[in-house]
Each structure stands twice: as C-alpha cells, then as structure tokens.
C-alpha cells in the first residue's frame, strides 16, 4: 500500500490533543509499543512518528514509502477496536514524538507519546588543582574537587562519596552536569578515597581519586593500621 497524502483534518473540525507526560525509555535493539486509545467507526486511525511526524500507517496498513517501514507493525485490537504500533529493533530513530489521530463524531482527536533511547552515563572526568589521580595537600587545608559527566537517559543523580559510605553531596543529573565539593581536611582524610558516582535507573558510572596529606605529625590511615595488625 502506498500512502502519498497526509491525513489532514478539515478546517471546520474542532481539534483536541491529549499528551502523555511520561517518556518511554527503550534500549537499542529492543522493541517499542504504543497503544492508540481511539476507536473510530467511520474515519481511519493514523499513526505518525519521527522524524517530523511522518505518516507511519493508516489503520493497520504500514506506509511502504518510509525508510523504516520494515521495522513497523500495526495491529488492531479486535475487542477494543484500537490500533497498536510496534517498532522493532530500535535505533536512535525511536527517539522523539509519536502521535495517533482520527476523527470521532466530527471531533479531530490525537494522542502524543514520547520515547527516548536509554543511554548510560559517560565521559566522566574529575578535576583537581593537581590534575592527577591523586590529591596532595597539607593537613587542615581546603580540598576542592569537581566531577563532570554526560548523564545519559533517563536523568539520574550525581554524587560525591568518601570511602564508599559517606555521602558528601548529591544533585540531579541530566545532560552534561558538573558538581564540586570542598573538604576541610583533617588527619582522618589521609589516604581516603573520593568517588564520583553518576547513575540512572539503568546504569552507573564512577571514578575515584585518593587524598594524601602532608600531616603536621606522623599520618597513618585506619586501613594501614589494620594491615599491620593482620
């Protein structure tokens, strides 16, 4: 079936749009399904999608003129009379706005859905005054570190943690996010580890940096004591 003309509502029709607030997150290579809530006895149901809300199907007939037609199936729910869109083997083309529309009792109606590919946090870097994997500082000095990361999808959190369990600071992580924290160093901070952790509901990324202090008196870490006692 060739679909050459878009479904255009006559100008005299009142137009009503409903939008889902939630975003569906989908992994690359998996499938994505949307259920159009409308049932029309006399007018076709049209599915549209990325890019630019091109026509994907009319009723259960997939548009053969679009590049991703082999990934699409549209089936009719025989009980509810609704049309279900399924996109298989998702790529970046699954990200964007999807819409189904039709005309019911002279009223043009549409429902929009949003989807985005799942992306893990990436490109993390820790910045310090020494620009190395270690922090060298004098006991009692202020230590400032900054972490920057691409947060991925869906948005998540960014946190600074000391020695795996002391949470220093957290914030919401989306797009490119950076966060700094300041430690007023004491002897107990010697040879402790600072960890920057970015995570969303699907994945986690972390990076460590270790503090070494020049102490006023002999400095020794709790871990070192335990090792000597072993």
C-alpha positions as CSV (number, residue, x, y, z in Angstrom):
1,X,0.0,0.0,0.0
2,X,1.3,3.4,-1.0
3,X,0.4,6.4,1.2
4,X,1.2,9.6,-0.6
5,X,-1.0,12.2,1.2
6,X,-1.1,13.0,4.9
7,X,-4.3,12.7,6.8
8,X,-5.5,16.4,7.1
9,X,-8.5,17.3,9.3
10,X,-11.0,19.6,7.6
11,X,-10.7,23.2,8.9
12,X,-14.2,23.1,10.3
13,X,-13.3,20.3,12.8
14,X,-12.6,21.2,16.4
15,X,-9.1,19.9,17.3
16,X,-8.4,18.2,20.6
17,X,-4.9,17.0,21.7
18,X,-4.1,14.7,24.6
19,X,-0.5,14.2,25.7
20,X,1.2,11.6,27.8
21,X,3.6,13.1,30.3
22,X,5.8,10.0,30.8
23,X,8.7,9.2,28.5
24,X,9.2,5.6,27.4
25,X,12.8,4.7,27.5
26,X,13.9,1.9,25.2
27,X,17.2,0.1,24.8
28,X,18.9,0.0,21.4
29,X,17.8,-3.2,19.5
30,X,14.7,-3.7,21.6
31,X,11.0,-3.1,20.7
32,X,8.7,-0.2,21.5
33,X,4.9,-0.4,21.7
34,X,2.2,2.3,21.8
35,X,-1.5,1.8,22.1
36,X,-3.7,4.3,20.4
37,X,-6.7,4.9,22.7
38,X,-9.1,6.0,20.0
39,X,-11.7,3.9,18.1
40,X,-13.4,5.4,15.0
41,X,-16.1,3.6,13.1
42,X,-16.0,5.9,10.1
43,X,-12.6,7.5,9.9
44,X,-9.1,6.0,9.6
45,X,-6.7,6.0,12.5
46,X,-3.3,7.4,11.5
47,X,0.0,6.7,13.3
48,X,2.8,9.3,12.9
49,X,6.4,9.3,14.2
50,X,10.0,10.5,13.9
51,X,11.3,12.3,12.0
52,X,8.9,15.2,11.8
53,X,5.8,13.2,12.5
54,X,5.7,11.5,9.1
55,X,2.9,9.0,8.5
56,X,3.7,5.5,9.7
57,X,0.3,3.9,9.0
58,X,-3.3,4.3,8.2
59,X,-5.4,1.8,10.2
60,X,-3.3,-1.3,10.1
61,X,-1.6,-0.6,6.7
62,X,2.0,0.5,7.1
63,X,3.4,3.2,4.8
64,X,5.6,1.5,2.3
65,X,7.3,4.7,1.3
66,X,9.2,5.4,4.5
67,X,12.7,4.1,5.2
68,X,11.9,2.2,8.4
69,X,8.7,0.5,7.2
70,X,10.4,-2.9,7.7
71,X,10.6,-2.2,11.5
72,X,6.9,-1.3,11.9
73,X,3.9,-3.4,12.6
74,X,0.4,-2.1,13.3
75,X,-2.3,-4.5,14.6
76,X,-5.9,-3.9,15.5
77,X,-7.2,-4.9,18.9
78,X,-10.3,-6.9,17.8
79,X,-12.0,-6.3,21.2
80,X,-11.4,-2.6,21.7
81,X,-11.0,-1.7,18.0
82,X,-7.8,0.2,18.7
83,X,-4.6,0.2,16.7
84,X,-1.3,-0.8,18.3
85,X,2.0,0.5,16.9
86,X,5.1,-1.6,17.4
87,X,8.6,-0.6,16.4
88,X,11.2,-3.4,16.3
89,X,15.0,-3.3,16.6
90,X,15.0,0.3,17.8
91,X,17.8,2.7,16.9
92,X,18.1,6.4,17.5
93,X,15.1,6.9,15.2
94,X,12.9,5.6,18.1
95,X,13.6,8.9,19.9
96,X,11.0,11.6,19.5
97,X,7.3,12.2,19.4
98,X,4.8,9.7,18.2
99,X,1.2,10.5,17.5
100,X,-2.1,8.8,16.6
101,X,-5.0,10.8,15.3
102,X,-8.5,10.3,13.9
103,X,-12.0,11.9,13.8
104,X,-14.7,10.8,16.2
105,X,-18.2,12.4,15.9
106,X,-16.8,15.3,14.0
107,X,-14.1,16.0,16.5
108,X,-10.4,15.6,15.4
109,X,-8.5,14.0,18.2
110,X,-4.9,13.0,18.7
111,X,-2.7,11.4,21.3
112,X,1.0,12.1,21.6
113,X,3.6,9.8,23.1
114,X,7.3,10.4,23.8
115,X,10.2,8.0,23.6
116,X,14.0,8.2,24.1
117,X,16.8,5.7,23.8
118,X,18.4,4.6,27.1
119,X,21.9,5.9,27.4
120,X,24.3,5.1,30.3
121,X,26.3,7.9,31.9
122,X,29.6,8.5,30.1
123,X,32.6,10.8,29.6
124,X,33.2,11.3,33.3
125,X,36.2,13.4,34.5
126,X,37.4,14.6,37.8
127,X,39.2,17.9,38.1
128,X,41.5,19.0,40.9
129,X,44.3,21.6,41.3
130,X,46.9,18.8,40.6
131,X,45.1,17.3,37.6
132,X,46.1,13.8,38.5
133,X,44.6,10.6,40.1
134,X,45.8,11.7,43.5
135,X,45.3,14.8,45.7
136,X,48.3,16.0,47.6
137,X,47.5,18.6,50.2
138,X,48.5,19.9,53.7
139,X,46.6,18.8,56.7
140,X,44.0,21.4,57.5
141,X,43.8,22.8,54.0
142,X,40.7,23.0,51.9
143,X,40.5,20.4,49.2
144,X,38.2,21.1,46.2
145,X,37.3,18.6,43.6
146,X,34.9,18.8,40.6
147,X,33.2,16.0,38.7
148,X,31.7,16.4,35.2
149,X,29.7,13.7,33.3
150,X,27.3,13.1,30.4
151,X,24.4,11.9,32.4
152,X,22.6,9.8,29.8
153,X,19.0,8.8,29.6
154,X,16.9,8.8,31.7
155,X,18.1,11.6,34.0
156,X,19.5,10.4,37.3
157,X,21.8,11.6,40.2
158,X,25.4,12.7,40.6
159,X,27.0,12.2,44.0
160,X,30.3,12.6,45.8
161,X,31.1,9.8,48.2
162,X,34.0,9.4,50.6
163,X,35.3,5.9,51.4
164,X,32.2,4.3,49.9
165,X,29.7,5.2,52.5
166,X,29.9,8.9,53.5
167,X,27.8,10.9,51.1
168,X,29.2,14.4,50.7
169,X,26.9,15.9,48.1
170,X,24.3,14.9,45.6
171,X,22.3,16.6,42.8
172,X,20.0,15.8,39.9
173,X,22.0,14.7,36.8
174,X,20.8,15.5,33.3
175,X,22.5,16.4,30.0
176,X,26.1,17.5,31.0
177,X,26.3,18.0,34.7
178,X,29.2,19.1,37.0
179,X,29.4,19.2,40.7
180,X,32.2,20.3,43.1
181,X,32.7,19.6,46.7
182,X,35.0,21.1,49.3
183,X,36.7,19.1,52.2
184,X,38.2,20.9,55.1
185,X,40.9,18.2,55.5
186,X,41.9,16.6,58.8
187,X,44.2,13.7,59.6
188,X,41.4,11.2,59.2
189,X,41.1,12.1,55.5
190,X,44.6,10.9,54.8
191,X,44.6,8.0,52.2
192,X,40.8,8.1,51.9
193,X,39.1,7.8,48.5
194,X,36.7,10.2,47.0
195,X,34.3,8.7,44.4
196,X,32.1,10.5,41.9
197,X,29.1,8.4,41.1
198,X,26.6,9.1,38.2
199,X,23.7,6.7,38.0
200,X,20.3,6.5,36.4
201,X,17.7,3.7,36.7
202,X,19.6,1.6,34.1
203,X,23.3,2.0,34.7
204,X,26.1,3.5,36.8
205,X,29.5,5.1,36.2
206,X,32.0,6.0,38.8
207,X,35.6,7.4,39.2
208,X,37.9,7.5,42.2
209,X,40.6,9.9,43.5
210,X,42.7,9.4,46.6
211,X,43.7,12.0,49.2
212,X,47.3,12.1,50.5
213,X,48.0,14.7,53.3
214,X,51.2,16.2,54.5
215,X,50.4,16.0,58.2
216,X,51.8,18.1,61.0
217,X,52.7,14.9,62.8
218,X,53.1,11.4,61.5
219,X,50.0,10.4,59.5
220,X,48.7,6.9,59.2
221,X,45.4,5.6,57.8
222,X,43.0,3.2,59.5
223,X,43.5,0.8,56.6
224,X,47.2,0.9,57.2
225,X,46.8,0.1,60.9
226,X,44.5,-2.9,60.1
227,X,47.1,-4.2,57.6
228,X,49.8,-4.0,60.2
229,X,47.7,-5.8,62.7
230,X,46.8,-8.6,60.3
